[in-house]
Amino acid sequence: MSTVADHRKLTQAELLTEAAERFGKDPMGWAFQCPNCDDIATGQDFKTALAEHPRKHRGGDKAVASDLIGQECIGRTLPKDGRGCDWAAYGLLRGPWEIALPDGRSMWCFPLAPAAAVKSPCCRCDPARCATDDSGEHCADQACGRCLHGCPAADEAQCCLAAEGGAP
């Protein structure tokens, strides 16, 4: 669990640049880590969760992934199935990241997750298991270029890293 010492202040532009450098240009692949339960959720995780468990804002508008990612733990959207918790960056204990907006206001968000914690779209392995499998047995035919043992895409053009301009 994070503490107040984890506070970080950055501009909105700095946050967007850091997220794009870490996860690529598609915000659906960006991931934030809940400072309370350490769950890591991407924009795609929220999109999927909201499709299965729709939510509305107080005004009645439908909530979308970009409204929630980095602001709430995914446990607030999912039913009590064991994933996540009810933490929010805008709650009693804010942040821990403070984002300075161009209009002078600040908002609060969770920290970006480590890049290695997020699976790429073509990856079929369990990143946690892959990271601890020094033998390569688990990842030999399951991993993507961001994992330890290379991309499983049969066609290099289909590799998630090739799509981002990197080498598969």
C-alpha positions as CSV (number, residue, x, y, z in Angstrom):
1,M,0.0,0.0,0.0
2,S,1.3,3.5,-0.9
3,T,1.7,6.3,1.6
4,V,1.7,10.1,1.5
5,A,5.4,9.9,0.7
6,D,4.4,8.6,-2.8
7,H,3.0,12.0,-3.7
8,R,4.1,13.3,-7.1
9,K,3.1,16.4,-8.9
10,L,3.2,16.7,-12.7
11,T,1.5,18.6,-15.4
12,Q,-1.2,17.0,-17.6
13,A,1.2,17.1,-20.5
14,E,3.9,15.3,-18.5
15,L,1.4,12.6,-17.5
16,L,0.3,12.0,-21.1
17,T,3.9,12.0,-22.4
18,E,5.0,9.5,-19.7
19,A,2.0,7.2,-20.3
20,A,2.6,7.2,-24.1
21,E,6.3,6.5,-23.6
22,R,5.5,3.6,-21.2
23,F,2.5,2.0,-22.8
24,G,2.2,3.3,-26.4
25,K,0.0,5.9,-27.9
26,D,-3.4,4.1,-27.4
27,P,-4.9,5.2,-24.1
28,M,-6.8,2.0,-23.8
29,G,-3.4,0.3,-23.2
30,W,-2.4,2.7,-20.5
31,A,-2.4,1.3,-17.0
32,F,-2.6,2.7,-13.5
33,Q,-2.0,1.0,-10.2
34,C,-4.3,1.3,-7.3
35,P,-2.3,2.6,-4.3
36,N,-4.5,0.7,-1.9
37,C,-4.8,-2.9,-3.3
38,D,-2.1,-2.7,-6.0
39,D,-4.5,-3.9,-8.7
40,I,-3.4,-2.7,-12.2
41,A,-6.1,-1.8,-14.6
42,T,-5.9,-0.5,-18.2
43,G,-8.4,1.6,-20.2
44,Q,-9.4,-1.7,-21.9
45,D,-10.0,-3.3,-18.6
46,F,-12.4,-0.5,-17.7
47,K,-14.1,-0.6,-21.1
48,T,-14.8,-4.3,-20.7
49,A,-15.9,-3.9,-17.1
50,L,-18.3,-1.1,-18.0
51,A,-19.8,-3.1,-20.9
52,E,-20.6,-5.9,-18.4
53,H,-21.5,-3.6,-15.5
54,P,-22.7,-0.2,-16.9
55,R,-22.6,2.8,-14.6
56,K,-24.0,6.3,-14.8
57,H,-22.7,9.6,-13.4
58,R,-24.9,11.6,-10.9
59,G,-26.3,13.6,-13.9
60,G,-27.4,10.4,-15.6
61,D,-24.7,10.3,-18.3
62,K,-23.2,6.9,-19.1
63,A,-19.7,6.4,-17.6
64,V,-16.9,5.5,-20.0
65,A,-13.4,4.1,-19.4
66,S,-11.7,7.5,-19.8
67,D,-13.8,8.9,-16.9
68,L,-12.5,6.2,-14.5
69,I,-9.1,5.1,-15.5
70,G,-6.5,6.4,-13.0
71,Q,-9.2,7.9,-10.9
72,E,-10.8,4.8,-9.4
73,C,-9.8,1.2,-8.7
74,I,-11.6,-1.2,-11.0
75,G,-13.1,-2.8,-8.0
76,R,-15.6,0.1,-7.9
77,T,-17.0,-1.0,-11.3
78,L,-16.7,-4.8,-10.9
79,P,-19.0,-6.7,-8.6
80,K,-17.4,-7.9,-5.5
81,D,-15.5,-10.8,-7.3
82,G,-12.2,-10.4,-5.6
83,R,-10.6,-8.0,-8.0
84,G,-9.7,-4.5,-6.8
85,C,-11.2,-2.4,-4.0
86,D,-13.3,0.7,-3.6
87,W,-10.4,3.2,-3.6
88,A,-10.7,6.5,-5.5
89,A,-8.0,9.1,-6.2
90,Y,-10.5,11.9,-5.4
91,G,-11.5,10.5,-2.0
92,L,-10.6,11.4,1.5
93,L,-7.0,10.3,0.9
94,R,-6.2,11.8,-2.5
95,G,-3.9,10.7,-5.2
96,P,-1.1,10.0,-4.7
97,W,-0.3,11.8,-8.0
98,E,-1.4,15.4,-8.4
99,I,-2.0,16.5,-11.9
100,A,-1.7,20.3,-12.7
101,L,-4.3,21.1,-15.4
102,P,-3.7,23.9,-18.0
103,D,-6.5,26.0,-16.4
104,G,-4.6,26.1,-13.1
105,R,-6.7,23.5,-11.2
106,S,-5.4,20.2,-10.0
107,M,-6.9,16.7,-10.1
108,W,-5.7,13.6,-8.5
109,C,-4.9,10.2,-9.9
110,F,-3.2,6.8,-9.2
111,P,0.4,6.3,-10.4
112,L,1.1,4.7,-13.7
113,A,1.7,1.0,-13.4
114,P,5.2,-0.4,-14.3
115,A,5.3,-1.1,-18.0
116,A,6.3,-4.8,-17.4
117,A,3.1,-5.4,-15.5
118,V,0.9,-4.9,-18.5
119,K,0.3,-7.6,-21.2
120,S,0.4,-6.6,-24.8
121,P,-2.6,-7.5,-27.0
122,C,-0.8,-10.4,-28.7
123,C,0.6,-11.8,-25.4
124,R,-1.0,-15.0,-24.2
125,C,1.2,-15.5,-21.1
126,D,0.6,-14.6,-17.5
127,P,3.1,-11.7,-17.0
128,A,3.6,-12.4,-13.3
129,R,4.4,-16.1,-14.0
130,C,6.6,-15.2,-17.0
131,A,8.6,-12.7,-14.9
132,T,9.4,-15.4,-12.4
133,D,10.0,-18.2,-14.9
134,D,13.8,-18.1,-15.5
135,S,13.6,-21.3,-17.5
136,G,11.4,-19.8,-20.1
137,E,9.2,-22.9,-20.0
138,H,5.9,-21.0,-19.4
139,C,6.6,-18.3,-21.9
140,A,8.3,-20.2,-24.7
141,D,5.2,-20.1,-26.9
142,Q,3.0,-17.7,-25.0
143,A,5.0,-14.4,-24.6
144,C,5.1,-11.2,-26.6
145,G,8.0,-8.9,-27.2
146,R,7.5,-7.2,-23.9
147,C,7.9,-10.5,-22.0
148,L,11.1,-12.5,-21.6
149,H,11.0,-14.7,-24.6
150,G,9.8,-13.0,-27.8
151,C,6.5,-12.5,-29.6
152,P,4.3,-15.4,-30.5
153,A,2.7,-13.7,-33.5
154,A,3.2,-15.9,-36.5
155,D,3.5,-12.9,-38.8
156,E,5.9,-10.2,-37.5
157,A,3.6,-7.5,-39.0
158,Q,0.9,-8.6,-36.5
159,C,3.2,-8.2,-33.5
160,C,2.0,-5.6,-31.0
161,L,5.4,-4.0,-30.9
162,A,5.6,-3.8,-34.7
163,A,2.4,-1.9,-34.7
164,E,4.0,0.6,-32.3
165,G,7.0,1.0,-34.5
166,G,9.3,-1.3,-32.4
167,A,11.0,-4.5,-33.3
168,P,9.1,-7.7,-32.6
